[in-house]
Amino acid sequence: MATVFIAGSITIKHLDFMVQERLMNIMHMQHDVVLGDADGVDTSIQRFLLDEGYERVTVFCTGETPRNNVGNWSVHPVTTYHKPGSRAFFTAKDIALAEAADTGFMIWDAKSTGTLSNVIELLDRKKYSWVFVNKEKAFHAVKQAQDLETLLSRMSQPARLKADTKIGLNDKLAALHSRETQMALLAERATKNADD
């Protein structure tokens, strides 16, 4: 069993059949589900899990009370000192979710910076995500920086510029590439030393 962080774009209200199938698979495998309390995908996922009677769910929220917890599941409140309602206030919850999870399942509209941040937070912790790009009805595995580059190619230029402004996308991508290069060099050096 694993802990799966499920999230997605606030603009997506309807879960595609392919997403529902993946959720059924997560439930069948008895994985623990951690998710947020926002409108959009978070609430749609909560309704789906409730309709299926799934109980291995924890809702994370910033502050004491979740905005949405339709299944009345366990709540994991996240403490932050950022201004309530600010981006940093809600990001604290997403960081806690990425830390708690083993892997991620994201439903993305190809522009949401929040969902993109979740993928990056997981990657930064050496955890992978399955990302369902809603408009093309396709899954993408994001296990390394190059996979993230491929995913970003689905964004329009204005959406990409907005993501760079809002979350420093280009800097985060450069940092991921740099870390992966360093890790590859260290692994190569270790192999060479073992052979000597």
C-alpha positions as CSV (number, residue, x, y, z in Angstrom):
1,M,0.0,0.0,0.0
2,A,1.1,3.5,-0.7
3,T,-0.1,7.0,0.2
4,V,-1.4,8.8,-2.9
5,F,-1.7,12.6,-3.0
6,I,-4.6,13.4,-5.4
7,A,-5.2,17.0,-6.6
8,G,-6.1,19.0,-9.6
9,S,-7.2,22.2,-11.2
10,I,-10.0,24.2,-9.5
11,T,-11.5,24.7,-13.0
12,I,-12.2,21.0,-13.4
13,K,-15.6,20.0,-12.0
14,H,-16.3,16.8,-13.8
15,L,-14.1,13.7,-13.5
16,D,-13.3,12.1,-16.8
17,F,-14.1,8.4,-17.1
18,M,-10.4,7.6,-17.3
19,V,-9.8,9.5,-14.0
20,Q,-12.6,7.5,-12.4
21,E,-11.0,4.3,-13.6
22,R,-7.7,5.3,-12.0
23,L,-9.4,6.2,-8.8
24,M,-11.1,2.8,-8.7
25,N,-7.7,1.2,-9.2
26,I,-6.3,3.2,-6.2
27,M,-9.2,2.0,-4.1
28,H,-9.0,-1.6,-5.2
29,M,-5.3,-1.6,-4.2
30,Q,-6.3,-0.1,-0.8
31,H,-4.0,2.9,-1.0
32,D,-4.3,5.7,1.5
33,V,-5.6,8.9,-0.2
34,V,-4.5,12.3,1.0
35,L,-6.1,15.4,-0.6
36,G,-6.9,19.0,-0.1
37,D,-10.1,20.8,0.7
38,A,-10.5,23.2,-2.3
39,D,-13.4,23.5,-4.7
40,G,-13.0,21.9,-8.2
41,V,-11.1,18.6,-8.4
42,D,-10.5,18.3,-4.6
43,T,-14.3,18.3,-4.0
44,S,-15.1,16.2,-7.1
45,I,-12.6,13.6,-5.9
46,Q,-14.1,13.7,-2.4
47,R,-17.6,13.2,-3.8
48,F,-16.4,10.2,-5.9
49,L,-14.7,8.6,-2.9
50,L,-17.7,9.1,-0.7
51,D,-20.1,7.6,-3.3
52,E,-17.8,4.6,-3.5
53,G,-17.8,4.3,0.3
54,Y,-14.0,4.6,0.5
55,E,-12.7,5.3,4.0
56,R,-8.9,5.4,3.7
57,V,-9.0,9.2,3.1
58,T,-7.4,12.1,5.0
59,V,-8.3,15.7,4.1
60,F,-5.5,18.3,4.6
61,C,-6.4,21.9,5.3
62,T,-4.7,25.1,6.3
63,G,-6.0,26.1,9.6
64,E,-8.4,24.0,11.8
65,T,-11.4,23.5,9.6
66,P,-11.5,22.3,6.0
67,R,-13.5,24.2,3.4
68,N,-14.8,20.9,2.0
69,N,-14.9,17.5,3.7
70,V,-17.9,15.8,2.2
71,G,-17.1,12.4,3.6
72,N,-16.4,13.7,7.1
73,W,-13.0,11.9,7.0
74,S,-10.0,12.5,9.2
75,V,-8.6,16.0,9.0
76,H,-4.9,16.9,9.0
77,P,-4.7,20.6,9.9
78,V,-1.5,22.4,8.7
79,T,-0.2,25.3,10.7
80,T,1.2,28.3,8.8
81,Y,1.9,31.9,9.7
82,H,1.2,33.2,6.2
83,K,-1.7,35.6,5.7
84,P,-5.0,33.7,5.5
85,G,-6.2,33.4,1.9
86,S,-2.8,34.1,0.4
87,R,-1.0,31.8,-2.1
88,A,1.6,31.0,0.6
89,F,-1.2,30.2,3.1
90,F,-2.6,27.4,0.8
91,T,0.8,26.3,-0.5
92,A,1.7,25.2,3.1
93,K,-1.0,22.6,2.8
94,D,0.2,21.4,-0.6
95,I,3.8,21.1,0.8
96,A,2.5,19.0,3.7
97,L,0.6,16.8,1.3
98,A,3.7,16.2,-0.9
99,E,5.7,15.3,2.2
100,A,3.0,12.8,3.4
101,A,2.6,11.1,0.1
102,D,4.6,8.4,-1.7
103,T,3.3,9.4,-5.1
104,G,0.9,11.8,-6.8
105,F,-2.1,11.7,-9.1
106,M,-2.9,15.0,-10.6
107,I,-5.8,16.1,-12.9
108,W,-4.6,19.1,-14.8
109,D,-6.2,21.7,-17.1
110,A,-2.8,22.5,-18.7
111,K,-2.6,25.9,-17.0
112,S,-3.2,25.6,-13.3
113,T,-0.1,26.7,-11.4
114,G,-1.3,25.1,-8.2
115,T,-1.4,21.6,-9.7
116,L,1.9,22.2,-11.4
117,S,3.4,23.2,-8.1
118,N,2.2,19.9,-6.6
119,V,4.0,18.0,-9.3
120,I,7.2,20.0,-8.7
121,E,6.9,19.5,-4.9
122,L,6.7,15.8,-5.4
123,L,9.6,15.7,-7.9
124,D,11.7,17.8,-5.5
125,R,11.2,15.0,-3.0
126,K,12.1,12.3,-5.5
127,K,8.5,11.2,-5.8
128,Y,6.7,10.7,-9.1
129,S,3.3,11.7,-10.3
130,W,0.8,10.5,-12.8
131,V,-0.7,13.6,-14.4
132,F,-4.0,13.4,-16.4
133,V,-4.1,16.3,-18.9
134,N,-7.8,16.8,-19.0
135,K,-8.1,18.5,-22.4
136,E,-6.2,15.8,-24.2
137,K,-7.5,12.9,-22.2
138,A,-4.1,11.4,-21.6
139,F,-1.9,10.4,-18.7
140,H,1.8,11.5,-18.4
141,A,4.2,10.0,-15.9
142,V,6.5,12.6,-14.3
143,K,9.5,11.0,-12.7
144,Q,12.3,13.4,-13.6
145,A,12.8,17.0,-14.9
146,Q,12.7,15.9,-18.6
147,D,9.2,14.4,-18.0
148,L,8.2,17.7,-16.5
149,E,9.5,19.5,-19.6
150,T,7.3,17.2,-21.7
151,L,4.3,18.0,-19.6
152,L,5.0,21.8,-19.8
153,S,4.9,21.5,-23.6
154,R,1.1,21.1,-23.2
155,M,0.8,24.6,-21.9
156,S,0.1,27.7,-24.0
157,Q,2.8,30.4,-24.1
158,P,0.7,32.8,-22.0
159,A,0.0,30.1,-19.4
160,R,3.7,29.2,-19.2
161,L,4.6,32.9,-18.7
162,K,2.0,33.2,-16.0
163,A,3.3,30.1,-14.2
164,D,6.8,31.5,-14.3
165,T,5.6,34.8,-12.8
166,K,3.5,33.1,-10.1
167,I,5.7,30.2,-9.0
168,G,9.1,30.8,-10.6
169,L,8.6,27.9,-12.9
170,N,11.8,28.3,-14.9
171,D,14.0,28.6,-11.8
172,K,12.4,25.5,-10.3
173,L,12.9,23.6,-13.5
174,A,16.6,24.7,-13.7
175,A,17.1,23.6,-10.0
176,L,15.6,20.1,-10.8
177,H,17.8,19.7,-13.8
178,S,20.9,20.8,-11.8
179,R,20.1,18.3,-9.0
180,E,19.5,15.4,-11.4
181,T,22.8,16.2,-13.1
182,Q,24.7,16.3,-9.8
183,M,23.1,13.0,-8.7
184,A,24.1,11.4,-12.0
185,L,27.7,12.6,-11.6
186,L,27.8,11.3,-8.0
187,A,26.5,7.9,-9.1
188,E,29.0,7.7,-12.0
189,R,31.8,8.6,-9.6
190,A,30.7,6.0,-7.0
191,T,30.5,3.3,-9.8
192,K,34.0,4.3,-11.0
193,N,35.4,4.2,-7.4
194,A,33.8,0.7,-6.9
195,D,35.5,-0.5,-10.1
196,D,39.0,0.7,-9.0
